[in-house]
């Protein structure tokens, strides 16, 4: 007996509910309901993004769950309701499952395999024929899709439920930071998190300065150096690590892992296809950044290294760092602006406040809590092995130029740590010493940038 149109619409409304739930989860809004003898056996909603599974279409999930519940990969006597015309993959699965009927809503002129692009169900040589009815509550399903993609066009970087995003208003009128924001969210490692970065200067510049910040700073730290490099006609790229600056901030401390942050940076460099790079690093910018060139040495020709280290897990962490880690653990809500003011009396109140801007409340500070204990301390710590590989690279294989600048007032990663690091960098000359600079040496970045420009722009000796 052919089901009544009213019954088809009733089950399609259940499928539309699934489609709405998919949209709320950030997935393309398609829903499916599997019915047998008037009873719902299984439901499905699109989930390729959440499951990292290209086959996780609503129809496929409903078929899998239905087969599990019926303990049979054959779904004879079943009808599948889906809000969008099925694609070739899903249509093939439906035919293999021996469905009695498929009822869909909106047509899909791009990938539809029930008549729009091709019609797999009309192939009589196949050993099973499934009845198809289209257009049931088609407008409702189509409107869900239109609304979803309109919002995506207006907001190409939707915020994940497990992350926070500092309001743009927090970054208005920052002194010395006039550059336009750029964003990426489609790098595989980001999984939809929005990464902010600066990218200034010509793409075919003779040098590209890749500037990596540390904790608890962000790309604002490089505002004194960028103008020097740009005035020379060079390109400058400065990302905000996830959890910092204008980038998205995962809510949970555990979201932050050394190898994950490194992977994001590797994919970032690859996406922008950065070449003729001078790698500019400090603090975590060095802990992570110094591990990047071994993965793609042909992209890098220079290294400007400031107050940082390689944490290889086979040498003790410095007493200054251990004290910093203890302070962060005992006072997790420390004032970032006050931290900068103490070590940089030349900074204005507004400049110091710019370092508070990304962190309006405790929820935005997961990275600040996570990064100090994340420094590799033992041989099997996350990131320790790749840091040891990087140490071998810099000591034995590095072919580019290097320049070191040391803020001598740094109590965490000061001159003894930096001189030990210099011994690991092949061909690194005597460092540039800055007696007045502390840990955040870029706050004295003008002279460093000019010295670096002369050093890396001069002909090879």
PEURUR-V627191 format. One record per helix or strand. SS is the DSSP state (alpha for helix, beta for strand). FROM is the first residue (numbers start at 1). TO is the last residue. If there is no record, write none. Layout:
ss:SS from:FROM to:TO
ss:SS from:FROM to:TO
//
This chain:
ss:alpha from:5 to:24
ss:beta from:31 to:36
ss:beta from:39 to:45
ss:alpha from:48 to:51
ss:alpha from:58 to:70
ss:beta from:78 to:84
ss:alpha from:88 to:96
ss:beta from:101 to:106
ss:beta from:114 to:114
ss:beta from:119 to:119
ss:alpha from:120 to:122
ss:beta from:131 to:133
ss:alpha from:138 to:154
ss:beta from:163 to:164
ss:alpha from:168 to:171
ss:beta from:182 to:184
ss:alpha from:188 to:190
ss:beta from:195 to:200
ss:beta from:208 to:212
ss:alpha from:219 to:231
ss:beta from:235 to:239
ss:beta from:249 to:250
ss:alpha from:253 to:255
ss:alpha from:258 to:272
ss:beta from:277 to:282
ss:alpha from:284 to:289
ss:alpha from:293 to:295
ss:alpha from:297 to:299
ss:beta from:300 to:306
ss:alpha from:319 to:330
ss:alpha from:336 to:343
ss:alpha from:349 to:354
ss:alpha from:362 to:374
ss:alpha from:384 to:397
ss:beta from:401 to:407
ss:alpha from:415 to:422
ss:beta from:432 to:434
ss:alpha from:441 to:457
//
